[in-house]
Amino acid sequence: MSVTHTAETNPWLTTGERMVYDNPWIRVTEYQVIRPSGNPGIYGVVHFKNLAIGVVPMDADGQLWLVGQYRYPLKAYSWEIPEGGGPLDVDPLISAQRELLEETGIRADRWDLILTMHLSNSVSDEQAFVYLATGLSYHDSQPEETEQLQLRRVSLDVAYAEVVEGRITDSISVAAILRLMLMKKENRLVYG
């Protein structure tokens, strides 16, 4: 039996599911499916129990702050914008304000949502919200026990060059820096 689908309808049929892993941050579910081709198969989905939150703190001189930390899954050190998780039932802005203070000790007077993204949407439902934070003031940071962080202040041009050179590879950071560079080129980047 062949079924024709329009461009935006769901061509997948779910025939069963089972949870294969669950912890406080993620749940992995294996679905039994009929693929768009009509053949049976399986599909694994990672459900994230938090939103992904990213913040680009930019000071009055147009400099931004990056956070450096060792990323366990990659077995590598990573420079990125301040980011973390926020509960699904909490306004992402509140989570962004908390993350920025925890990781950098920075508070901001102005918050602009510059980007929303789905991360790795072929295997997960994780959604990201990225903010530009300006009007900065500096306080004590409060990193989580899993974080050993370094801070670095750089220009947008330097951050952009590090993205282009492949030195900044975190997807949220790459997207945020590219968005800011586009905003700069279009004279829409306001900071201070």
N, C-alpha and C positions, 0 to 999 in steps of 0.2 A: 504494500500500500504506500503510495507516495502522497505527501501533503505539501502543497505549495504555501509558502509563507511570504508575507510582505516584508519589506526591508526592516521594519522595526518590531516585528512580533517575535515571540520566543519560540525558536525551532526545537528546543530541548523538551523532553518529557521525562519527569522524575517518577521512577517506579518504586523507589525505596531509599532508605537512608539509615546510617548508623554512626554514632559518635565514636571516634577512635582515640581521641585525646582531649583532655580538658584541664586547664589550670586557671589561676585568677586573671590571666591576661588574654589567653586565646582558647578557642575550641576548634578542633579539626573534625570535620564531618565528611564521611565518604557517602556519596550518592550513587545509587544505581540509576542509570539513565538510558533513554533511547536518544542516540546522537542525531544531529540534523540529517545525517545520511540515512537514518532509519535503522541503523545497527545498534545493538545493545552495548553498553560500556559502563565505566565508572568515572566519577569526577570527584576530586578532593577539594574541599573549600576550607580555608582558614578564616574563621570569624574572629575579628578583633573586638575585645570587650571595652576598648577605649578608642577615642578619636586620636589621630595623630595631630599634634599641634606644633607649629613652627613660628618663630618670631625673629624678625630682622630688626634689632635695635640700631637706629641710626641717629648719631648726635648732630649738633648744630653745625659742625664742620663737614657733614656729609660722610663721616667715617662710620663704619659698622663694626659690630662686635661678633667675632666667631668664637666658638667653643671647641676645644680639642679634647678628645677622649679616646681611649682604647675601646673598640667595638668587638665584643666577644665573638659574635657569629662570624665576623670577617677575619678574626685573628690579625687585626691591623688597626693602626691609629687613624683617626678621622678628624678632619677639621670641618665644621658645619655650623649652621645657624643654631641658636638655642632652640631645642625642641624636646618634646616628650609626649606623654599621653594625657588625655582628659576624659573623664567619665562621659559616657554617651548621653546621660540625662542632665549634664551641666552645660551651660552656655560656653561655647568654645573660647570666647573672649576671656571669661573668668579663668579658664585653664591656662590660656596664654599668659595672662598677667602673673599667675602663680609660677609657671615654668620659668619665665624670664627672671623673676626675683630669686627663685631657688638656684638657678644655674649661674647667674651673673651678678646678683645683687642690684640689678637695675630695675627702676620703676619708670613708667612713661606716662605723660599727660595725654598723648594722642595715640589712638589705635585705629589703623585702617586695614580692613581685610583686603588683601591683594590677590589671593589665590585660594581656590579649593581644588582638590585633586583626589582621584582614586589611585591608590598605590598598588601596584602589582595585581591589577584587576583580573588577571587570568586565573589566579589561585586564591585571592583574598577579597574581602569586602571592606578593607581598611580605607577610611576617608580622612583626608588631611585638610586642615585650615591653616593658612599662613597669614600672619599680620606684619605690617610695618609699624614699629613702635618709635615714636619721636617725642621730643620734650623730655629728655632723659634726666634722671637724678640717680645718684649712686649710693648704695647701702651695702650691708653685709649679705653675701650669698648664703644659701642654705642647701647645698647639694644633698641628694639622696645617698644612702649608703652604697649604692652601686656605682656612684659617679666619682671619678677622680679627674677633675677638670682643669684645663688651662684656658685662659682668655687671651684673645689677640684682637687688637684694633687695626682695621685695614680700610683702605678706600674701596669703593664699589669697583673701580677699575682693576684693582689688585685682585679682589675676589672674583671678578669676571674672568681675568686672565687665568686664575687657578682652576676655574671651571673648564675653560677652553683647553688648558694643558692637561686636564684629567687629574689634577691634584685634589680638587674637591669633587667627590663622587656621590655623596649622599643625595638621594633623589629629591627630597624636599628642599635641601639647600640649593641644588642645581636649579630647580624650577624657580625658586624665590629670587635668586641672583639674576637669572635671565629675565624674569618679569621686571625687576627693578631697573635693569639696564634698558629694557624697552621703554619703561616709564620715563627714564632719563632722556632717551633719544627723542621721545614725544613731548618733552618739557612738561610732564605730569608728575614728576617726583618732587614732593614737598617734604622738607625736613627742617628740623630746628627746634 
